[in-house]
Amino acid sequence: MGGEILPAGAAGDDDVVLSWEGRGVLAVRLPQLADSLDHILAALERAHGMPLADLDRKTKQSVVRGLEARGAFSVRHGVETVAGALGVSRFTVYNYINYAAEQRAKEQADGEGPSQGRAR
């Protein structure tokens, strides 16, 4: 995630101070959410062994599903950032998000329909 460890005395208001026996030992400074998205995208590139823009459409859709599950699109400019990394338009990212939602709805309907019918 790109956090940074600091001396406890250097902690700011948004930092997390870790204490041992009631005394601050060190602080952790977490990155801004937008910085975290950049770290996640870089990790995905390393995991796939290539730039995200070089992935095929199906794999890009999978990446978008995973990023959506991690809240990437709640970050300001998240869609734009992801679109740039994938080498697609914002419109395409929105289409991938909508497609994933449709697939989830279909899976739920397929999974609930037969069991509801048998229970009656």
N, C-alpha and C positions, 0 to 999 in steps of 0.2 A: 504493500500500500504506500510505501514511501515515507513512513514516519521517521522522526528524528529524535534521538536521545540527547537530553540536555542535563546539565547540573540542576538540582532541585531549585537552587537560588535564582536560576535564569528563567524559571517558568513564567509564562504569561497567563492571562485570565482563561484562555481557551485550552491550555495545556493540561495534561493529566499528570499529577504528581503521585509517584509511588512511594509509599512510606514503609519503613521497617521499624517496629517497636516505637511507633508514634513520631518518628522523625523522618522528614522528607529525604529520600535518598537520591532519586533522579526524577526527571520529568520526561514525558513523551509528548512530542508535538506532532499531531496528526495533520496530514496535508488537507488542503481544501478539497472538496468533492471533485471539482474539475480536474485537479492534479491527480486524484485517485483514478479517474477515468483514463487519463493518459497512461498511468502505470498499468492498468488492466489491459488496455489495448496493446501496449508493448509486450506484456506477458502472453497475450493471445498470439501475437506474431511469432514470439519465440516458440510457443507450443506447436504452432502449425509449420514452423520452419520456413516461413516466407511472409512477405508483406500481405496484409489482409486484402489489399486490392487485387492480388493475384489469385485469390481463392475462387472456386466455382460458385455459382449462384446458390446451390443447395447448402453449401458450407457457410456462405455468408448469411443465409437465413438462420442457420443454426447458431451462428455467432450472435446475431441480433436477438434471438430467443434467450440465449444465456445472459446477454447484457441487460435485457429487459427484466429478467428475473433478479438481477443484482441491483436494479434501480438506476441504471445508467441514464435513463431518459428523464429522470426527475432532476437531473443536473442542468443548470442553465446552459443552453447551447449543446446539450448532449447529443441530440439528433444530428446537428451539423458536424460535430466532432466525429461521431461514428461514421457518418456518410463520407466525410473526407478520408478517414482511415480505410474504408471499404472501397473507395473509388467509385461511389454511386451518388445519386442525388438524394436530397432529403425526402423527396417524394417516394423514392424506392425504399428507403428505410421505413417510412410510414407504411408502405405496402407490405413489407416484411412483418412489421408489428401486427398489422391487421390480419395477415395470413396466419400468423402464429395464434392469434386469438380465435380465429375461425377453426383452426385445427384442434385447439383445446376444447372448444364448445362441441365440436363433432365427437371427439373422444369421450367427453362426459355424456353426451346423448347416447352414444353407442354403448357405453358401459352401464348407464342407468336404465335404459329402456328395457332390455330383456329381464333384468333382475326385478324391476318393478312389476313387469307382467307376470312373473312367476309367483310373486308374493301375494297377489290378489286372489 
